[in-house]
Amino acid sequence: QVELVESGGGEVQAGGSLRLSCAASGSIIRINRMGWYRQAPGKERELVADITRLTSNYSDSAKGRFAVSRDNGKNTVYLQMNSLKPEDTALYYCSAEIISSTTDWRFRTYWGQGTQVTVSS
């Protein structure tokens, strides 16, 4: 069984920073893409940033403010969020495309439980 656990959310004032972490655990053979999504009340879940072993990608709102990174040894993806704005307020989810030894030799997408980010001002 593969599990993703997110942490680092909280409440900050506009202009502040937060660093989100998401660690994957379980019978992991390999992780391909890892990503961060967010969902605000009444809105659909949207991509914030994702990262493969070669490239990273950001939404327009995240570019220049957020930075996604990963530590393959720890099976962990991070999202450094700077210059936060009230519109960044949302529940942030991480995802990962993972091959697990308990399933088959094929990438499957797993999701974390989400961590709340609230930006006031």
C-alpha positions in Angstrom: 0.0 0.0 0.0 1.3 3.5 -1.0 0.5 6.5 1.2 1.1 10.2 0.6 1.2 12.4 3.7 1.2 16.2 3.4 2.3 18.7 5.9 3.3 22.4 6.2 0.0 24.1 5.7 -1.1 26.9 7.9 -2.3 30.5 8.1 -0.2 33.4 7.0 -0.6 37.0 6.1 -0.4 38.2 2.5 3.2 38.3 1.4 4.3 35.5 3.7 5.7 32.2 2.9 5.0 28.5 3.5 6.8 25.3 2.6 4.6 22.3 1.9 6.0 18.8 2.1 4.6 15.5 0.9 6.2 12.2 1.6 5.3 9.0 -0.1 5.7 5.7 1.7 5.0 2.1 1.2 6.1 -0.5 -1.3 7.5 2.0 -3.8 9.6 0.9 -6.8 9.8 4.2 -8.6 8.1 7.6 -8.7 7.7 9.5 -11.9 5.8 12.7 -11.8 4.9 14.4 -8.5 2.7 17.4 -8.3 0.7 19.9 -6.2 -2.9 20.8 -6.8 -5.3 23.0 -4.9 -9.0 23.3 -4.4 -10.8 26.4 -3.1 -14.4 26.2 -1.9 -16.8 26.0 -4.8 -14.0 25.6 -7.3 -12.5 22.7 -9.2 -9.2 21.2 -8.3 -6.4 22.8 -10.3 -2.8 22.2 -10.9 -0.3 24.4 -9.1 3.0 22.8 -10.0 4.4 19.5 -10.9 7.9 17.9 -11.4 9.3 14.9 -13.1 12.9 13.8 -12.8 13.8 16.2 -15.6 11.4 19.1 -15.7 9.1 21.2 -13.6 5.9 23.0 -14.6 3.9 25.8 -12.9 0.5 27.4 -13.3 0.5 31.0 -14.4 -0.4 32.1 -10.9 2.5 30.2 -9.3 5.2 31.2 -11.7 7.7 33.5 -10.1 6.4 32.9 -6.6 6.4 29.1 -6.0 9.1 26.5 -6.4 8.6 22.8 -6.6 11.4 20.4 -5.7 11.8 16.8 -4.8 14.1 14.6 -2.8 14.1 11.2 -4.5 16.0 9.6 -1.6 13.1 10.6 0.8 10.3 10.1 -1.8 9.3 13.6 -0.9 8.1 16.6 -3.0 8.1 20.1 -1.7 6.4 23.3 -2.6 8.0 26.5 -1.5 5.4 29.3 -1.6 6.5 32.9 -1.4 4.7 36.2 -1.7 1.4 34.5 -0.8 -1.8 36.1 -1.8 -5.4 35.7 -0.4 -6.3 34.0 -3.7 -3.8 31.2 -2.8 -6.1 30.1 0.0 -7.1 26.5 -0.7 -6.7 22.9 0.3 -3.5 21.8 -1.3 -3.1 18.2 -2.4 0.0 16.4 -3.6 0.0 13.6 -6.1 2.5 11.1 -7.4 2.7 8.6 -10.2 4.2 5.5 -8.6 5.0 2.0 -9.5 4.4 -0.2 -6.4 5.7 -3.7 -5.8 2.3 -4.6 -4.4 0.5 -3.9 -7.7 1.7 -4.3 -11.2 4.5 -2.9 -13.3 2.6 0.2 -14.2 2.4 3.8 -13.0 -0.6 4.6 -10.9 -1.6 8.0 -9.5 -1.9 8.4 -5.8 -3.2 11.4 -3.8 -2.5 12.9 -0.4 -5.2 13.9 2.1 -4.6 17.6 1.6 -3.2 20.4 3.8 -5.0 23.7 4.3 -3.3 27.0 3.3 -5.0 30.2 4.4 -3.7 33.6 3.4 -5.2 36.6 5.1 -5.4 40.3 4.0 
